[in-house]
């Protein structure tokens, strides 16, 4: 898989975003093993932009590790500074669950009722509302009615 090519402006933006990141993948004395490649792939899938630390003193070895990782993971090389490598790959979109079947969950609402006497404080009561309930202007709780739809709208769906 070929590596992604970035424009200089994109590379600059990714370098700025990666500045505060810590290395999430470490390449040790064994070099680029399949386990390291797998961990880098998992990290790229989760974060999109990662730092990799290579514990090697040879610059050519670090450059080859960067090139191999980019080729194997179809990622873009962002930066190679010292023993740190920065890789970027767009994060794939996650499949969304069926939103239509979900209903609103319970929520807690504060109901404030003024007192009849001007010298007393208003009463404050916290009420748990279910998804199909609402608070009226008077402070009482009512269930929402099922809305009727016209025959034309039902046939259109």
N, C-alpha and C positions, 0 to 999 in steps of 0.2 A: 504494500500500500504506500503510495507516495505521500510525502509530508506536505502539509498545507503551506502555501506561500503567503506571507503577510506583507502589507505595505509598510513603509517606515513609520507612518503615522499610527497604524494599528499596533505595530511593535512597541512604539513609545508609550501608548496608552496601556498596553498589557504590562510593560515594565513598571509603570507607575502603580498599577493595581497589585503587582506582585511584591512590591517593596516591603510591605508589612507581614508577608506570609512567612511561615516557618517551613523548613523542609519536611515533607510528608513521606518521602521515599528515600531510603539510604542504600547506596550501592557500595558493598564492602569489597573485601579482598577477592572474593569469588568472581567478581565482575557482574556482567549482565546475565543473570540466571533467569529461567522461565518464571520463577516465583517473583522476582523483582519486576519483570515486565507485567505480570498479572496484577501486582499491587499498584503499579503506576497506572494501568488501565482502569482499575477500580477507582483510584483517586481522581483521574481525569473525568470519568463518568460522573462522579459525585460533585466535583468542584469546577472543572473546566480549566483552571489555571493552577499549576502546582510548581513547587520547587523540589528539586532532587539534589541530594548531596552525594558526591562521589569521593570516596576516600582513596584517592590515587594521586601521586605526586606528578605523574606524567601527563602533560597537557594534551599530547596526541591521543592518549587513551581516553581522556575525558571527552575530547571532541568526537571520537569514534562512538563512545557510549551515547552521546547526544544524538548523533546521526542515526544510530541503530534504534534508539527509542522512538525517534520521530518517524522512522520508516515503519517500524513494527506497529505503532499505535496510531498512525496517520494523524500525527500532531504537528504543530508548528513550533520550531525553536524560537524562543523569544529572546533569551539572554544566556550567555555563558560567562560568568564572572567568577574567577577563582575556582573553587571546588563546587560551586552552586550552578545548577542548570535550571532554567525556567522553561516549562512547556505549556502550550495552550492548545485546547481542542474545544470546539463548541459543545456545550452540554446538550444531549438529546432530550427532547421533550418527553415528559412522563405521561403515561396513559392515565387519563382521568377516570375516576369511578363514575358510575351512573348517577348523575346529579338529579335526574328527574324523580327518582324514587325517594330522595331525601326530603325530609320535612324539617322546618325550623325546630330547634331544640328549646328546652325550657330556659327562661331568663328571669332574672330578679329585677323587679321594678319597685321604686319608692312611690308610695301613694301618700300625698300630703292633703289632709282635709283641714280647712280652717275651723277654729272653734266658734261656738255661737256667741261667746262672750269676748269682747275686744281685749279684755285683760289677760286672757289665757293664751298659751302658745298653741299653734296648730298641731294636730296629731300626725305623726309620721309613722307609716307602717310599711314594712318591706314584704312584698308579695311575690310568690313564685308563679310565673305565668307559663302555661304550656304553649306549644306552637299554634294552637287554634284559638287562643284566648286573647282578649284585648281589654284595656282599661277604658271605661267610659269617662265622660267629662265630670261626672259626679263622684268618680273614684270607685265605682263598683266594677266587678269583673264579669264580662260576658263572653260567651263562646261565639266565635265567628261563624256565621252561617255559610253553608255551602252555596256558592254562587251558581245560579242557573245560567247556562249558555244557550244561545238561540240555536235552532235547528240548522241554520245556515252555517254557523261557526262549527258545530259538531260535525257536519258533513265535510267541511273543508279540512278538518284535522284528520 
